[in-house]
């Protein structure tokens, strides 16, 4: 069992090129699993994209971050309204774990653990190319998980892009140079 007192909303570098972030979320493990794997639910907090729940299956993630909050906030220059990425499921143990490729080089795993009436979600993003991407990815996962928590509780969160911009600055001292 994990020590819940040590859970921080912030991701941490756990080894070179790897960020780990944990969130304690309300609900059953099956409900959280659905938000990770079903396109219509996942698009409400991260990215759309149908997945065949089978190791080796390719899928496409489609981000439309402007649609995650109302208002969306101020999208940074250079970010498009939509972003697409090809991925492939590499490990699957429903409803406890899923690992998939992150584009050409990275890898992300979602691990779920039931703790009382809640679910501990651990996201581990491996093989991040450089520090700037670690800052963007750390802030990105943090903000996307804030949106997921809001969806699961019925709460509201700050505008997506404003939160992402704020968090990117907050991750600056947390990510080693």
ZIUR-V352779 format. One record per residue. N is the residue number from 1. PHI is phi in whole degrees, 0 to 359 (none if undefined). Layout:
n->[N & N]
phi->[PHI & PHI]
//
This chain:
n->[1 & 2 & 3 & 4 & 5 & 6 & 7 & 8 & 9 & 10 & 11 & 12 & 13 & 14 & 15 & 16 & 17 & 18 & 19 & 20 & 21 & 22 & 23 & 24 & 25 & 26 & 27 & 28 & 29 & 30 & 31 & 32 & 33 & 34 & 35 & 36 & 37 & 38 & 39 & 40 & 41 & 42 & 43 & 44 & 45 & 46 & 47 & 48 & 49 & 50 & 51 & 52 & 53 & 54 & 55 & 56 & 57 & 58 & 59 & 60 & 61 & 62 & 63 & 64 & 65 & 66 & 67 & 68 & 69 & 70 & 71 & 72 & 73 & 74 & 75 & 76 & 77 & 78 & 79 & 80 & 81 & 82 & 83 & 84 & 85 & 86 & 87 & 88 & 89 & 90 & 91 & 92 & 93 & 94 & 95 & 96 & 97 & 98 & 99 & 100 & 101 & 102 & 103 & 104 & 105 & 106 & 107 & 108 & 109 & 110 & 111 & 112 & 113 & 114 & 115 & 116 & 117 & 118 & 119 & 120 & 121 & 122 & 123 & 124 & 125 & 126 & 127 & 128 & 129 & 130 & 131 & 132 & 133 & 134 & 135 & 136 & 137 & 138 & 139 & 140 & 141 & 142 & 143 & 144 & 145 & 146 & 147 & 148 & 149 & 150 & 151 & 152 & 153 & 154 & 155 & 156 & 157 & 158 & 159 & 160 & 161 & 162 & 163 & 164 & 165 & 166 & 167 & 168 & 169 & 170 & 171 & 172 & 173 & 174 & 175 & 176 & 177]
phi->[none & 280 & 278 & 296 & 292 & 265 & 288 & 243 & 292 & 275 & 285 & 225 & 283 & 258 & 195 & 307 & 67 & 225 & 242 & 238 & 223 & 238 & 217 & 267 & 243 & 282 & 111 & 282 & 299 & 294 & 294 & 295 & 304 & 299 & 292 & 274 & 247 & 266 & 307 & 295 & 279 & 296 & 295 & 283 & 225 & 224 & 203 & 282 & 142 & 290 & 236 & 274 & 284 & 206 & 302 & 94 & 287 & 279 & 204 & 242 & 265 & 234 & 270 & 223 & 299 & 297 & 268 & 282 & 223 & 231 & 279 & 283 & 88 & 266 & 294 & 295 & 301 & 93 & 261 & 280 & 295 & 224 & 225 & 237 & 214 & 275 & 219 & 212 & 288 & 247 & 209 & 210 & 216 & 298 & 263 & 253 & 206 & 216 & 235 & 214 & 289 & 245 & 66 & 280 & 236 & 270 & 208 & 231 & 235 & 249 & 237 & 242 & 221 & 285 & 226 & 63 & 267 & 246 & 229 & 272 & 259 & 246 & 251 & 238 & 250 & 251 & 61 & 281 & 294 & 199 & 298 & 301 & 293 & 297 & 296 & 294 & 289 & 300 & 296 & 296 & 300 & 303 & 291 & 299 & 290 & 299 & 294 & 301 & 301 & 296 & 297 & 287 & 256 & 81 & 275 & 249 & 237 & 294 & 307 & 309 & 293 & 295 & 295 & 298 & 298 & 297 & 294 & 301 & 293 & 290 & 281 & 311 & 282 & 270 & 256 & 301 & 287]
//
